[in-house]
Amino acid sequence: MLATMSRSEAETASRFVCSNEPFRIVEFAKADPPSGQPDTEWYRYVISQGRAAMAGIRQGSRESVIAAVEDIVNRMNERRLGRSGRVHLKMGSNPRTEQASGAKSG
């Protein structure tokens, strides 16, 4: 038996479907330090993908925080697309296979 969703159930479910939009930085501003933390430079940022958003706060110079947040966004987009920049496969001959088959390496 197939059940059908009401319009409100479908709208609620659609909020949880992954967006095809990439992650991006939508807000970046100087922030007050969290309580108990040193009174140095802190920045608040918001990363968004479609209607979903996440906020963070980070200590450091403006340039270092921007670089770190851009790195976060790049990694999130790589994961979203099923790619990771960490693995680099190099196709080529395998010396052990060549030696086992009697081929000369050189």
KAVENUR-V785346 format. One record per residue. SS is DSSP state (~ for helix, > for strand, _ for the rest). PHI is phi as a letter, one per 20 degrees, with the letter a starting at -180 (* if undefined). NEAR is the number of other C-alpha atoms within 12 Angstrom. Layout:
# KAVENUR-V785346
ss=SS phi=PHI near=NEAR
ss=SS phi=PHI near=NEAR
This chain:
# KAVENUR-V785346
ss=_ phi=* near=3
ss=_ phi=e near=4
ss=_ phi=d near=6
ss=_ phi=d near=9
ss=_ phi=e near=12
ss=_ phi=f near=10
ss=~ phi=g near=10
ss=~ phi=f near=11
ss=~ phi=f near=13
ss=~ phi=f near=13
ss=~ phi=f near=12
ss=~ phi=f near=12
ss=~ phi=f near=13
ss=~ phi=f near=16
ss=_ phi=f near=15
ss=_ phi=e near=14
ss=_ phi=f near=15
ss=_ phi=f near=16
ss=_ phi=e near=18
ss=_ phi=e near=13
ss=_ phi=f near=16
ss=_ phi=f near=24
ss=_ phi=f near=30
ss=> phi=b near=27
ss=> phi=e near=30
ss=> phi=d near=23
ss=> phi=b near=20
ss=> phi=b near=24
ss=> phi=b near=22
ss=> phi=f near=22
ss=> phi=c near=22
ss=_ phi=f near=18
ss=_ phi=f near=18
ss=_ phi=f near=17
ss=_ phi=g near=9
ss=_ phi=n near=8
ss=_ phi=d near=13
ss=_ phi=g near=13
ss=_ phi=e near=14
ss=_ phi=d near=17
ss=_ phi=f near=22
ss=> phi=c near=27
ss=> phi=c near=29
ss=> phi=d near=27
ss=> phi=c near=30
ss=> phi=c near=25
ss=> phi=d near=29
ss=> phi=c near=24
ss=> phi=b near=25
ss=_ phi=m near=20
ss=_ phi=e near=19
ss=> phi=e near=22
ss=> phi=b near=18
ss=> phi=c near=21
ss=> phi=d near=20
ss=> phi=b near=25
ss=> phi=c near=27
ss=> phi=b near=30
ss=> phi=e near=27
ss=_ phi=q near=22
ss=_ phi=f near=17
ss=~ phi=g near=22
ss=~ phi=f near=17
ss=~ phi=f near=16
ss=~ phi=f near=24
ss=~ phi=g near=27
ss=~ phi=f near=17
ss=~ phi=f near=22
ss=~ phi=f near=32
ss=~ phi=f near=22
ss=~ phi=f near=19
ss=~ phi=g near=23
ss=~ phi=f near=25
ss=~ phi=f near=22
ss=~ phi=f near=21
ss=~ phi=f near=24
ss=~ phi=f near=25
ss=~ phi=f near=17
ss=~ phi=f near=16
ss=~ phi=f near=18
ss=_ phi=e near=17
ss=_ phi=m near=10
ss=_ phi=d near=14
ss=_ phi=c near=15
ss=_ phi=e near=15
ss=_ phi=e near=9
ss=_ phi=d near=7
ss=_ phi=c near=8
ss=_ phi=e near=8
ss=_ phi=d near=7
ss=_ phi=e near=6
ss=_ phi=r near=9
ss=_ phi=f near=13
ss=_ phi=d near=14
ss=~ phi=g near=14
ss=~ phi=f near=13
ss=~ phi=f near=13
ss=~ phi=f near=14
ss=~ phi=f near=13
ss=~ phi=f near=11
ss=~ phi=e near=11
ss=_ phi=n near=10
ss=_ phi=f near=13
ss=_ phi=e near=13
ss=_ phi=e near=13
ss=_ phi=a near=7
